[in-house]
Amino acid sequence: LATLGLQDAALAVVASGFLAPENNSNGPAFGLWVALPAGGSLVALTNTSGTTESPFVVESITIYPNPTSEVLNIQYGLNLASDITIEIYDMLGSKISGAQLGRMNAIDHIYRLNVSEWKGGIYFVTIRSGEVAETRKIQVVN
């Protein structure tokens, strides 16, 4: 931001794009853009930190079968060893289930969750690593 020469100016920074474009129809890669006070097109911010490692620990999430009535498989891949928590929320945002899985290695993992006693409906699965969280929608059918 300092290279834009806009000290003491109010700026808006937008984060957008896919962490793995190859998994998302080759959509735009994740990046940061700044909206300038004068307006116009967004200006891409370049990586000046010298690191290319993603700040997101959870690289991939696959949940199946979805919809389900019995067991839900939550498959996730980590790019770094991390403490992982899985939380389930209903449509009203109330936490209905959760598990602190502890320190997990940087590999693919599968967490199986029995949902056979749940009411039919839409729920949200959140995989949390520290302050970073990824959420996916699931459906339970009876």
VOMAR-991610 format. One record per residue: residue number from 0; residue in one letter; x, y, z of N, C-alpha, C in turn. Coordinates in nm, 2 decimals, decimal comma. Layout:
% VOMAR-991610
+-----+----+--------+--------+--------+--------+--------+--------+--------+--------+--------+
|   i | aa |   n_px |   n_py |   n_pz |  ca_px |  ca_py |  ca_pz |   c_px |   c_py |   c_pz |
+-----+----+--------+--------+--------+--------+--------+--------+--------+--------+--------+
| NUM |  a |      X |      Y |      Z |      X |      Y |      Z |      X |      Y |      Z |
...
+-----+----+--------+--------+--------+--------+--------+--------+--------+--------+--------+
***
This chain:
% VOMAR-991610
+-----+----+--------+--------+--------+--------+--------+--------+--------+--------+--------+
|   i | aa |   n_px |   n_py |   n_pz |  ca_px |  ca_py |  ca_pz |   c_px |   c_py |   c_pz |
+-----+----+--------+--------+--------+--------+--------+--------+--------+--------+--------+
|   0 |  l |   0,08 |  -0,12 |   0,00 |   0,00 |   0,00 |   0,00 |   0,09 |   0,13 |   0,00 |
|   1 |  a |   0,20 |   0,12 |   0,07 |   0,29 |   0,24 |   0,08 |   0,33 |   0,28 |  -0,06 |
|   2 |  t |   0,35 |   0,19 |  -0,16 |   0,40 |   0,23 |  -0,29 |   0,29 |   0,31 |  -0,37 |
|   3 |  l |   0,17 |   0,31 |  -0,32 |   0,07 |   0,39 |  -0,39 |   0,07 |   0,54 |  -0,36 |
|   4 |  g |   0,15 |   0,58 |  -0,26 |   0,17 |   0,72 |  -0,23 |   0,04 |   0,78 |  -0,18 |
|   5 |  l |  -0,04 |   0,71 |  -0,10 |  -0,17 |   0,76 |  -0,05 |  -0,17 |   0,77 |   0,10 |
|   6 |  q |  -0,06 |   0,81 |   0,16 |  -0,06 |   0,82 |   0,30 |  -0,17 |   0,91 |   0,35 |
|   7 |  d |  -0,23 |   0,88 |   0,46 |  -0,34 |   0,96 |   0,53 |  -0,47 |   0,95 |   0,44 |
|   8 |  a |  -0,48 |   0,87 |   0,34 |  -0,60 |   0,85 |   0,27 |  -0,68 |   0,73 |   0,31 |
|   9 |  a |  -0,81 |   0,74 |   0,31 |  -0,90 |   0,62 |   0,34 |  -0,90 |   0,53 |   0,22 |
|  10 |  l |  -0,88 |   0,40 |   0,24 |  -0,88 |   0,31 |   0,13 |  -0,96 |   0,19 |   0,17 |
|  11 |  a |  -1,02 |   0,12 |   0,07 |  -1,09 |  -0,01 |   0,09 |  -1,01 |  -0,11 |   0,02 |
|  12 |  v |  -0,98 |  -0,22 |   0,09 |  -0,91 |  -0,33 |   0,03 |  -1,01 |  -0,45 |   0,02 |
|  13 |  v |  -1,01 |  -0,51 |  -0,09 |  -1,10 |  -0,62 |  -0,12 |  -1,02 |  -0,75 |  -0,14 |
|  14 |  a |  -1,06 |  -0,86 |  -0,08 |  -1,00 |  -0,99 |  -0,10 |  -1,10 |  -1,07 |  -0,19 |
|  15 |  s |  -1,05 |  -1,14 |  -0,29 |  -1,14 |  -1,21 |  -0,38 |  -1,06 |  -1,32 |  -0,45 |
|  16 |  g |  -1,13 |  -1,41 |  -0,51 |  -1,06 |  -1,52 |  -0,59 |  -1,06 |  -1,65 |  -0,52 |
|  17 |  f |  -1,00 |  -1,75 |  -0,60 |  -1,00 |  -1,89 |  -0,55 |  -0,86 |  -1,92 |  -0,50 |
|  18 |  l |  -0,84 |  -1,99 |  -0,39 |  -0,71 |  -2,04 |  -0,35 |  -0,66 |  -2,14 |  -0,44 |
|  19 |  a |  -0,74 |  -2,22 |  -0,50 |  -0,70 |  -2,33 |  -0,59 |  -0,78 |  -2,31 |  -0,72 |
|  20 |  p |  -0,75 |  -2,22 |  -0,81 |  -0,83 |  -2,20 |  -0,93 |  -0,85 |  -2,32 |  -1,01 |
|  21 |  e |  -0,75 |  -2,42 |  -1,01 |  -0,77 |  -2,54 |  -1,09 |  -0,89 |  -2,62 |  -1,04 |
|  22 |  n |  -0,93 |  -2,60 |  -0,92 |  -1,04 |  -2,68 |  -0,86 |  -1,17 |  -2,60 |  -0,88 |
|  23 |  n |  -1,17 |  -2,48 |  -0,94 |  -1,29 |  -2,40 |  -0,95 |  -1,30 |  -2,34 |  -1,09 |
|  24 |  s |  -1,30 |  -2,43 |  -1,19 |  -1,31 |  -2,40 |  -1,33 |  -1,21 |  -2,29 |  -1,38 |
|  25 |  n |  -1,09 |  -2,30 |  -1,32 |  -0,98 |  -2,20 |  -1,35 |  -1,03 |  -2,06 |  -1,33 |
|  26 |  g |  -1,10 |  -2,03 |  -1,23 |  -1,15 |  -1,90 |  -1,19 |  -1,03 |  -1,82 |  -1,15 |
|  27 |  p |  -1,05 |  -1,69 |  -1,12 |  -0,94 |  -1,60 |  -1,08 |  -0,87 |  -1,65 |  -0,95 |
|  28 |  a |  -0,74 |  -1,63 |  -0,95 |  -0,67 |  -1,67 |  -0,83 |  -0,69 |  -1,57 |  -0,71 |
|  29 |  f |  -0,68 |  -1,62 |  -0,59 |  -0,70 |  -1,53 |  -0,47 |  -0,60 |  -1,41 |  -0,48 |
|  30 |  g |  -0,65 |  -1,30 |  -0,44 |  -0,56 |  -1,18 |  -0,44 |  -0,63 |  -1,06 |  -0,36 |
|  31 |  l |  -0,55 |  -0,96 |  -0,35 |  -0,60 |  -0,84 |  -0,28 |  -0,60 |  -0,72 |  -0,38 |
|  32 |  w |  -0,71 |  -0,64 |  -0,37 |  -0,72 |  -0,52 |  -0,46 |  -0,76 |  -0,40 |  -0,37 |
|  33 |  v |  -0,72 |  -0,29 |  -0,41 |  -0,75 |  -0,16 |  -0,34 |  -0,84 |  -0,07 |  -0,42 |
|  34 |  a |  -0,94 |  -0,02 |  -0,36 |  -1,02 |   0,09 |  -0,43 |  -0,96 |   0,22 |  -0,39 |
|  35 |  l |  -0,92 |   0,30 |  -0,49 |  -0,86 |   0,43 |  -0,47 |  -0,96 |   0,53 |  -0,44 |
|  36 |  p |  -0,92 |   0,64 |  -0,36 |  -1,02 |   0,74 |  -0,33 |  -1,08 |   0,81 |  -0,45 |
|  37 |  a |  -1,00 |   0,82 |  -0,56 |  -1,05 |   0,89 |  -0,68 |  -1,15 |   0,80 |  -0,76 |
|  38 |  g |  -1,16 |   0,68 |  -0,72 |  -1,25 |   0,59 |  -0,80 |  -1,17 |   0,51 |  -0,91 |
|  39 |  g |  -1,25 |   0,46 |  -1,00 |  -1,19 |   0,39 |  -1,12 |  -1,17 |   0,24 |  -1,08 |
|  40 |  s |  -1,09 |   0,17 |  -1,16 |  -1,07 |   0,03 |  -1,15 |  -0,99 |   0,00 |  -1,02 |
|  41 |  l |  -1,02 |  -0,12 |  -0,97 |  -0,94 |  -0,17 |  -0,85 |  -0,80 |  -0,19 |  -0,89 |
|  42 |  v |  -0,71 |  -0,16 |  -0,80 |  -0,56 |  -0,18 |  -0,83 |  -0,52 |  -0,31 |  -0,75 |
|  43 |  a |  -0,46 |  -0,40 |  -0,82 |  -0,41 |  -0,53 |  -0,76 |  -0,29 |  -0,50 |  -0,67 |
|  44 |  l |  -0,29 |  -0,56 |  -0,55 |  -0,18 |  -0,55 |  -0,46 |  -0,09 |  -0,67 |  -0,49 |
|  45 |  t |   0,04 |  -0,64 |  -0,50 |   0,13 |  -0,75 |  -0,52 |   0,18 |  -0,81 |  -0,39 |
|  46 |  n |   0,23 |  -0,93 |  -0,40 |   0,29 |  -1,00 |  -0,28 |   0,43 |  -0,94 |  -0,26 |
|  47 |  t |   0,44 |  -0,86 |  -0,15 |   0,57 |  -0,80 |  -0,12 |   0,63 |  -0,87 |   0,00 |
|  48 |  s |   0,56 |  -0,97 |   0,06 |   0,61 |  -1,03 |   0,18 |   0,72 |  -1,14 |   0,15 |
|  49 |  g |   0,73 |  -1,18 |   0,03 |   0,83 |  -1,28 |  -0,01 |   0,79 |  -1,42 |   0,02 |
|  50 |  t |   0,66 |  -1,44 |   0,07 |   0,61 |  -1,57 |   0,09 |   0,50 |  -1,60 |  -0,01 |
|  51 |  t |   0,49 |  -1,72 |  -0,05 |   0,38 |  -1,76 |  -0,14 |   0,29 |  -1,86 |  -0,07 |
|  52 |  e |   0,32 |  -1,90 |   0,05 |   0,24 |  -1,99 |   0,13 |   0,10 |  -1,93 |   0,16 |
|  53 |  s |   0,00 |  -2,01 |   0,14 |  -0,14 |  -1,96 |   0,17 |  -0,15 |  -1,94 |   0,32 |
|  54 |  p |  -0,22 |  -1,83 |   0,36 |  -0,25 |  -1,81 |   0,51 |  -0,36 |  -1,91 |   0,56 |
|  55 |  f |  -0,42 |  -1,98 |   0,46 |  -0,53 |  -2,07 |   0,50 |  -0,47 |  -2,21 |   0,52 |
|  56 |  v |  -0,50 |  -2,27 |   0,63 |  -0,45 |  -2,40 |   0,67 |  -0,53 |  -2,51 |   0,60 |
|  57 |  v |  -0,66 |  -2,49 |   0,59 |  -0,75 |  -2,59 |   0,53 |  -0,74 |  -2,57 |   0,38 |
|  58 |  e |  -0,68 |  -2,66 |   0,30 |  -0,67 |  -2,65 |   0,16 |  -0,79 |  -2,70 |   0,08 |
|  59 |  s |  -0,85 |  -2,80 |   0,13 |  -0,96 |  -2,86 |   0,06 |  -1,06 |  -2,92 |   0,15 |
|  60 |  i |  -1,19 |  -2,91 |   0,11 |  -1,30 |  -2,97 |   0,19 |  -1,39 |  -3,04 |   0,09 |
|  61 |  t |  -1,43 |  -3,16 |   0,12 |  -1,53 |  -3,24 |   0,05 |  -1,62 |  -3,30 |   0,15 |
|  62 |  i |  -1,75 |  -3,28 |   0,14 |  -1,85 |  -3,33 |   0,23 |  -1,94 |  -3,42 |   0,15 |
|  63 |  y |  -1,96 |  -3,54 |   0,19 |  -2,04 |  -3,64 |   0,12 |  -2,10 |  -3,74 |   0,22 |
|  64 |  p |  -2,20 |  -3,81 |   0,18 |  -2,30 |  -3,77 |   0,08 |  -2,37 |  -3,64 |   0,13 |
|  65 |  n |  -2,41 |  -3,56 |   0,04 |  -2,49 |  -3,44 |   0,07 |  -2,59 |  -3,42 |  -0,04 |
|  66 |  p |  -2,72 |  -3,44 |   0,00 |  -2,78 |  -3,46 |   0,13 |  -2,75 |  -3,60 |   0,18 |
|  67 |  t |  -2,78 |  -3,62 |   0,31 |  -2,76 |  -3,74 |   0,38 |  -2,86 |  -3,76 |   0,49 |
|  68 |  s |  -2,88 |  -3,89 |   0,53 |  -2,98 |  -3,92 |   0,64 |  -2,91 |  -4,00 |   0,75 |
|  69 |  e |  -2,79 |  -4,05 |   0,73 |  -2,72 |  -4,13 |   0,82 |  -2,59 |  -4,08 |   0,87 |
|  70 |  v |  -2,48 |  -4,10 |   0,79 |  -2,35 |  -4,05 |   0,82 |  -2,30 |  -3,95 |   0,72 |
|  71 |  l |  -2,24 |  -3,85 |   0,78 |  -2,18 |  -3,74 |   0,69 |  -2,03 |  -3,75 |   0,70 |
|  72 |  n |  -1,96 |  -3,76 |   0,59 |  -1,82 |  -3,77 |   0,58 |  -1,76 |  -3,63 |   0,55 |
|  73 |  i |  -1,68 |  -3,58 |   0,64 |  -1,62 |  -3,45 |   0,62 |  -1,47 |  -3,47 |   0,59 |
|  74 |  q |  -1,43 |  -3,46 |   0,46 |  -1,29 |  -3,48 |   0,42 |  -1,23 |  -3,35 |   0,41 |
|  75 |  y |  -1,11 |  -3,33 |   0,47 |  -1,04 |  -3,20 |   0,46 |  -0,89 |  -3,23 |   0,45 |
|  76 |  g |  -0,82 |  -3,14 |   0,38 |  -0,68 |  -3,15 |   0,36 |  -0,61 |  -3,03 |   0,43 |
|  77 |  l |  -0,50 |  -3,05 |   0,50 |  -0,43 |  -2,94 |   0,56 |  -0,30 |  -2,92 |   0,50 |
|  78 |  n |  -0,26 |  -2,79 |   0,48 |  -0,13 |  -2,76 |   0,43 |  -0,02 |  -2,74 |   0,54 |
|  79 |  l |  -0,07 |  -2,73 |   0,66 |   0,02 |  -2,72 |   0,78 |  -0,04 |  -2,79 |   0,90 |
|  80 |  a |   0,04 |  -2,85 |   0,98 |  -0,01 |  -2,91 |   1,11 |  -0,08 |  -2,80 |   1,19 |
|  81 |  s |  -0,20 |  -2,84 |   1,24 |  -0,28 |  -2,73 |   1,30 |  -0,38 |  -2,80 |   1,40 |
|  82 |  d |  -0,43 |  -2,72 |   1,50 |  -0,54 |  -2,76 |   1,58 |  -0,67 |  -2,73 |   1,51 |
|  83 |  i |  -0,75 |  -2,84 |   1,50 |  -0,87 |  -2,83 |   1,42 |  -0,99 |  -2,85 |   1,51 |
|  84 |  t |  -1,10 |  -2,77 |   1,48 |  -1,23 |  -2,78 |   1,54 |  -1,33 |  -2,79 |   1,43 |
|  85 |  i |  -1,43 |  -2,88 |   1,45 |  -1,54 |  -2,89 |   1,35 |  -1,66 |  -2,85 |   1,43 |
|  86 |  e |  -1,74 |  -2,76 |   1,38 |  -1,87 |  -2,71 |   1,44 |  -1,98 |  -2,72 |   1,34 |
|  87 |  i |  -2,10 |  -2,76 |   1,39 |  -2,22 |  -2,76 |   1,31 |  -2,32 |  -2,66 |   1,36 |
|  88 |  y |  -2,38 |  -2,58 |   1,27 |  -2,48 |  -2,48 |   1,31 |  -2,60 |  -2,51 |   1,23 |
|  89 |  d |  -2,72 |  -2,47 |   1,29 |  -2,84 |  -2,48 |   1,22 |  -2,87 |  -2,35 |   1,15 |
|  90 |  m |  -2,98 |  -2,34 |   1,08 |  -3,02 |  -2,22 |   1,00 |  -3,03 |  -2,10 |   1,08 |
|  91 |  l |  -3,05 |  -2,11 |   1,22 |  -3,06 |  -1,99 |   1,30 |  -2,93 |  -1,95 |   1,36 |
|  92 |  g |  -2,82 |  -2,02 |   1,33 |  -2,69 |  -1,99 |   1,38 |  -2,66 |  -2,05 |   1,51 |
|  93 |  s |  -2,75 |  -2,14 |   1,56 |  -2,72 |  -2,21 |   1,69 |  -2,63 |  -2,32 |   1,67 |
|  94 |  k |  -2,53 |  -2,34 |   1,75 |  -2,43 |  -2,45 |   1,74 |  -2,50 |  -2,57 |   1,79 |
|  95 |  i |  -2,51 |  -2,68 |   1,71 |  -2,58 |  -2,80 |   1,75 |  -2,48 |  -2,92 |   1,78 |
|  96 |  s |  -2,36 |  -2,90 |   1,73 |  -2,26 |  -3,01 |   1,75 |  -2,12 |  -2,95 |   1,73 |
|  97 |  g |  -2,03 |  -3,02 |   1,79 |  -1,89 |  -2,97 |   1,77 |  -1,79 |  -3,07 |   1,82 |
|  98 |  a |  -1,67 |  -3,07 |   1,77 |  -1,56 |  -3,16 |   1,81 |  -1,43 |  -3,08 |   1,80 |
|  99 |  q |  -1,36 |  -3,08 |   1,91 |  -1,22 |  -3,03 |   1,90 |  -1,13 |  -3,15 |   1,87 |
| 100 |  l |  -1,07 |  -3,16 |   1,75 |  -1,00 |  -3,27 |   1,71 |  -0,85 |  -3,27 |   1,75 |
| 101 |  g |  -0,81 |  -3,15 |   1,80 |  -0,67 |  -3,14 |   1,84 |  -0,58 |  -3,12 |   1,73 |
| 102 |  r |  -0,45 |  -3,14 |   1,75 |  -0,34 |  -3,12 |   1,65 |  -0,35 |  -3,22 |   1,54 |
| 103 |  m |  -0,37 |  -3,18 |   1,42 |  -0,38 |  -3,27 |   1,30 |  -0,26 |  -3,24 |   1,21 |
| 104 |  n |  -0,20 |  -3,35 |   1,15 |  -0,09 |  -3,34 |   1,06 |  -0,13 |  -3,28 |   0,93 |
| 105 |  a |  -0,04 |  -3,23 |   0,85 |  -0,06 |  -3,17 |   0,72 |  -0,08 |  -3,28 |   0,61 |
| 106 |  i |  -0,20 |  -3,35 |   0,62 |  -0,24 |  -3,45 |   0,53 |  -0,39 |  -3,44 |   0,51 |
| 107 |  d |  -0,45 |  -3,53 |   0,43 |  -0,60 |  -3,54 |   0,42 |  -0,65 |  -3,62 |   0,54 |
| 108 |  h |  -0,77 |  -3,57 |   0,59 |  -0,83 |  -3,64 |   0,70 |  -0,98 |  -3,65 |   0,67 |
| 109 |  i |  -1,05 |  -3,75 |   0,74 |  -1,19 |  -3,77 |   0,72 |  -1,25 |  -3,78 |   0,86 |
| 110 |  y |  -1,35 |  -3,69 |   0,89 |  -1,42 |  -3,70 |   1,01 |  -1,56 |  -3,74 |   0,98 |
| 111 |  r |  -1,61 |  -3,85 |   1,05 |  -1,74 |  -3,90 |   1,02 |  -1,84 |  -3,86 |   1,13 |
| 112 |  l |  -1,96 |  -3,81 |   1,09 |  -2,05 |  -3,76 |   1,19 |  -2,19 |  -3,83 |   1,16 |
| 113 |  n |  -2,24 |  -3,89 |   1,27 |  -2,37 |  -3,95 |   1,26 |  -2,48 |  -3,85 |   1,27 |
| 114 |  v |  -2,56 |  -3,83 |   1,17 |  -2,67 |  -3,73 |   1,17 |  -2,81 |  -3,80 |   1,17 |
| 115 |  s |  -2,82 |  -3,93 |   1,19 |  -2,94 |  -4,00 |   1,18 |  -3,05 |  -3,95 |   1,28 |
| 116 |  e |  -3,01 |  -3,89 |   1,39 |  -3,11 |  -3,84 |   1,49 |  -3,14 |  -3,70 |   1,47 |
| 117 |  w |  -3,08 |  -3,63 |   1,37 |  -3,11 |  -3,49 |   1,35 |  -3,24 |  -3,47 |   1,27 |
| 118 |  k |  -3,30 |  -3,36 |   1,29 |  -3,42 |  -3,32 |   1,21 |  -3,38 |  -3,29 |   1,07 |
| 119 |  g |  -3,46 |  -3,32 |   0,97 |  -3,43 |  -3,28 |   0,84 |  -3,42 |  -3,13 |   0,82 |
| 120 |  g |  -3,32 |  -3,09 |   0,74 |  -3,31 |  -2,94 |   0,72 |  -3,17 |  -2,91 |   0,67 |
| 121 |  i |  -3,14 |  -2,78 |   0,66 |  -3,01 |  -2,73 |   0,62 |  -2,93 |  -2,70 |   0,74 |
| 122 |  y |  -2,80 |  -2,73 |   0,73 |  -2,70 |  -2,71 |   0,84 |  -2,58 |  -2,65 |   0,78 |
| 123 |  f |  -2,49 |  -2,60 |   0,86 |  -2,36 |  -2,55 |   0,82 |  -2,25 |  -2,61 |   0,89 |
| 124 |  v |  -2,15 |  -2,67 |   0,82 |  -2,03 |  -2,73 |   0,88 |  -1,92 |  -2,63 |   0,87 |
| 125 |  t |  -1,86 |  -2,60 |   0,99 |  -1,74 |  -2,50 |   0,99 |  -1,62 |  -2,58 |   1,04 |
| 126 |  i |  -1,52 |  -2,57 |   0,96 |  -1,39 |  -2,63 |   1,00 |  -1,30 |  -2,51 |   1,04 |
| 127 |  r |  -1,25 |  -2,51 |   1,16 |  -1,18 |  -2,40 |   1,22 |  -1,04 |  -2,44 |   1,26 |
| 128 |  s |  -0,94 |  -2,35 |   1,22 |  -0,80 |  -2,36 |   1,26 |  -0,76 |  -2,23 |   1,31 |
| 129 |  g |  -0,75 |  -2,21 |   1,44 |  -0,72 |  -2,08 |   1,49 |  -0,83 |  -1,98 |   1,46 |
| 130 |  e |  -0,79 |  -1,87 |   1,40 |  -0,89 |  -1,76 |   1,36 |  -0,95 |  -1,78 |   1,22 |
| 131 |  v |  -0,90 |  -1,88 |   1,15 |  -0,94 |  -1,91 |   1,01 |  -1,05 |  -2,02 |   1,01 |
| 132 |  a |  -1,15 |  -1,99 |   0,94 |  -1,26 |  -2,09 |   0,93 |  -1,31 |  -2,10 |   0,79 |
| 133 |  e |  -1,35 |  -2,22 |   0,75 |  -1,42 |  -2,25 |   0,62 |  -1,55 |  -2,31 |   0,65 |
| 134 |  t |  -1,66 |  -2,27 |   0,59 |  -1,79 |  -2,32 |   0,61 |  -1,86 |  -2,37 |   0,48 |
| 135 |  r |  -1,93 |  -2,48 |   0,50 |  -2,00 |  -2,55 |   0,39 |  -2,14 |  -2,58 |   0,43 |
| 136 |  k |  -2,24 |  -2,58 |   0,34 |  -2,37 |  -2,61 |   0,36 |  -2,40 |  -2,75 |   0,34 |
| 137 |  i |  -2,48 |  -2,81 |   0,43 |  -2,52 |  -2,95 |   0,41 |  -2,67 |  -2,96 |   0,43 |
| 138 |  q |  -2,73 |  -3,08 |   0,38 |  -2,87 |  -3,10 |   0,40 |  -2,89 |  -3,24 |   0,46 |
| 139 |  v |  -2,97 |  -3,25 |   0,57 |  -3,01 |  -3,37 |   0,63 |  -3,15 |  -3,40 |   0,59 |
| 140 |  v |  -3,17 |  -3,52 |   0,54 |  -3,31 |  -3,56 |   0,50 |  -3,35 |  -3,68 |   0,59 |
| 141 |  n |  -3,48 |  -3,69 |   0,62 |  -3,53 |  -3,80 |   0,70 |  -3,61 |  -3,90 |   0,61 |
+-----+----+--------+--------+--------+--------+--------+--------+--------+--------+--------+
***
